[in-house]
Amino acid sequence: MIRTLSEANTDPPETQIVLTVDDIFLRNEWTDGVETVSSSKVRPEEDFRVLDILDQMGTDATLFVCGIVAELFPERLKELARRKFEIAAHGYRHENFLMLSEAEQKRRIELAKRLLEGCTDKKVLGWRSPGLQTSTALYRMMENAGIRWCSNVEVPLFFNNVPFHYYGMVELPISIIDLKLYENNISPAKVLQKLLANLNRHHIILNLAIHPWSQLLKPERLQALRHFLEEAQAMEGVSFRNGSYIYQQFVSGGHSAYGSLLSTALGLWKRISPRIRGSVSEAHRTVLKYG
């Protein structure tokens, strides 16, 4: 049984799964710098096949959505908000922010947040940059726009992936990215095996980043995702949370000791993170190539 937010208490369970879902209804036809997939391969409305599974299983999740989706598909986005998914920002047009002037970065951050909030009538507190881009200026502008937490950094799993302070913001580190698992044409069975193995390691937080279009390129991938969710539901001491729940837990004092350790240990990570952004971008290209 998955515990809901209303059943939350001050003591975090043994493992909290944060399911973060990127590129909702977004396709290459509307992007500006960071690739996804074309509508000819996976139609935007097919994303509902993934979201319906999460909804039917009562799985809490954070959906990272580009602002342009609120202009293109406002009714679809409103439906997702009614389903009680958390809506977070993913840029305006999946742009490469590091290629934009600071003035244009600021404009697009504010535009994306305003469009999503206007469409869903809910505050947008979270952000994931297209391509996982980070910089001091970018994070400062996000904070000024009212963003409270980001999820752009993938860290080694032995850190247990608790939040930490990064570029002055609260960062919810990423544990596993589906694109990187599939970039070498790894079988869904092997992906499922890896996901379940990490559940058994009793992480404090397991932040899984998935892309509906990637899951839909092969039926076996979607089956593996469903199997993982079913296994996680059946495990004692495992709950699903959205990103803002974890953020609030962190700022209220939960995980603070671990977060302090990460803030220190990952000072070096700022030098490594550009390589990660490059590997994720390469993963996008490889998954699109091999399907």
N, C-alpha and C positions, 0 to 999 in steps of 0.2 A: 504494500500500500504506500503510495506517495504522500508524504506530508505536505500540506498546503501552507501558504504564508500565514493564514489565520491561526495555524497551530504552532507558529514559531515560538521559541523561547530564547533565553539569553545564552544558553549553552549550545554551541554548534554541534550537530551530529558528527559522527565519525567521518563521513564523506558527504560533501555537497556537490552535486553535479550542476554546473552552469552550462546549459545548452544554448549556444549563440549561433544564430542563423543569419548568414550574409546574403546580400544580392537579391533580396525578395523582389520578384517581378521585374528585375533589371536584366536587360540584354544589351549586346554590343551596339545595337542601333542607337542607343541613348547614352553611351558612355563617353568619357572625355579624358582618355589617358591610360586607364588601367582596364585590361580586357576582362570579359566574363565569357559568355557564350552567345551565339546568334539565335534569334527566334526560329530560324529554320531547323535548328537542332533540338531545341527545347522551347516550346511556346511558353510565354510568361504565365498563363493561367494554369499550366501544369504544376507550378510550385505548390498549388493547393494540395496536391497528392501527398507531399511531405508534411505540410502544415496540418492537414486533416488527421494524419497519424498521431502527431503530437497532441492535437486537440482531443481526439477520441481516447487517448491513453491518459489524459489529465496531466500531461507533462508541462511544467512551467518552462518558459523559454524567453529569451531576449532576441528580438528580430532587428537586425541592423539594416535599415532601409534608406535608400538615397532619396533626397528631397524631390527629385523629378518624378518619382513614383506617385507622390501625392498629387501631382499635376496630371499625370497620364491615367492613373487608375485610382481615383479618390474613393470610389465605392468599395473596391477590394480592400484598400487600406483601412477604411472604417470598419469593415467586417472583421478584420484581424484584431483591431483594437477592442471591438465588442467581445471577441473571444477571450479577452483578458491576457493576451500576449503583451509583453512589454515592447514598446516601440522605441528604438534608439537610432541615432543618426549614423549614416555611412557616406557622408559627403553629399553634394548636390547631384553631380552626374558621374560619380565614380572616377573623379579626376585625380591626376597626379599633383597633389598639393605642393610638393617641393619644386615643381616647375612653374608655379604661379607667383606673382608678386604678393607681398604681404597684404596689400590692400585688397587684392582679389581673393586671397585666402580668407580674409576676414568677412568679405561680402558673401562668399559661398557658405561658410560655416553658419552665419546668421540666417541666410536664406533657407538652407536645409532645415535648420531647427524650426524656423517660423512656419514653413510649409507643413512639416510633419505635425507640429502642435496644432496648427489651424485645421488640419484635416481630421485628426483623431480627438481633439479637445483634451489631450493629456500632455503633461509636461515631459519633455525629452531631457533625460539626465545623462545618458550614456552615449559614447562615440567609439566607433572603430574606423580608422582611416583606410581608404582603399589602398591596397598594397602594404598596409601596416606601416604607413609613414609616420615618423615622429620628428619633432624638433622643438627647441625651447620656445620659439616664436609661435609655432602652431598650437602648442599646448596652452600658452598664455592666452591666445585668442579664443580658444575653446572655453577656458575658464571664464573669461570676460563675457562670453555669450551665454553663460549659465550652464555649461556642461560640467558635470560633477565627477565623472569617472570615465576612464578610457580602457580599451582592451586591445592593445596593439603589439604587445611584446610576448613572444614565445620563450619560455624559460625551461631549463632542464627539470624533469619531473621530480627529481629528488628534493626540490625546494618545496614541494607540496602545494605550490601555486596559490598561496595566499596573497591578498592585495599588498601593495607597497606604494610608497611615494616615488614618483618618476617625473622628472621635469616639472615638479611643483604640483602635479595632479595625482589622484589616486588611480593606480593602474591595477586592473584585474588581469593577471597574466594568462596567456593561452597555454593549455596543456597539449592539445592535439588538434591538427588541422586536417580535414579530410582530403583536401587537394594534395597535400604533401604525401599522404599515405598512398594516394592513387597515382602519383606522378610517374612512378616506375611500373605502372600497370600491375600493381599488387592486387591480388584477388580479394574480393569482398570477404571471403572466408578468413583470410589472413588478417584483414582489417578488424573484423569482429574479434578474432583471437587477441589482437593487441589491445582493443578497447576493454575486453573483459579482464585481461591480465592486469591492466592498470586499475580497474575497479578493485581487484583483490589486493592491491598494494595499500589500500586504506589511506588514500590521499585526503588531506583536509578539504581541498577544493579541486575538482576536475573540470576545467573549462574546455569544452569541446566546441570547436568552430566548424560548422558544416555549411555547405552550399547546396540548396535544393537542386539546382541544375546539374551539379556533379553527381548527386545521388540518383538523378533521373536518367543519366546517360546509359546506365545498365540496370535492369530490374534487380539483379542480385545485390546491388549496393543498397537499394531501399529495403530489401528483405533483411540484410545484415543490420541496418539501422533499427528496424523494428525489433529484431531479436535482441539487440543490445538493450533497448529500452525495457523490454519485457524482463530480461535478466536483472537489470538494475532495480526495477520495481519490486522484484521478489527478494531482494537482499535486505537484511536487517541493517539499520544504521546508515541507510542511504536515502537522501532526499534531493529533489530537484528545486533549484532556486533561480530567480532571475538576477541579472547583474546588479540592479539597484538594491535588491535585498542584501547582497553580499557587501556592497558599498556601505549601506547603512550599518550593517553589522561591524564593519571595519572602523568606521568613524565613531561608533559608540563604544569601542574598546575591544571588541572581539578580534582575535588574531593579532593583536597589537605587537606582541613579542616577536612573532614570526615575521610580521611586516617590517619591524625595525631591522631584523637580521637581513631580510631581502634588500631593504633600502641600501644597506652597507655593501652587501655582497654583490649587488647588481650595478654598482657604480661603474664597474668595468664593462657591464653589458651594453652601455651606451656606445662603446666602441665596436661591439660585435653586431648590434642590431641592424646596421645597414646590410650586412651579409644575409641576415634572415629575410629582410625585405626582398633582396634579390632572389633568394631561393623560393619565396612564395610566388613572386612574379613568374619565375621559371615554371613553378608548379602549375599555375594557371595555363601557361602555354602548352605544357606537356599533356595535361588532362584534355584540353581542347583538341590536341592532335590525335591522341590515342583513344579518347572517349572511354 
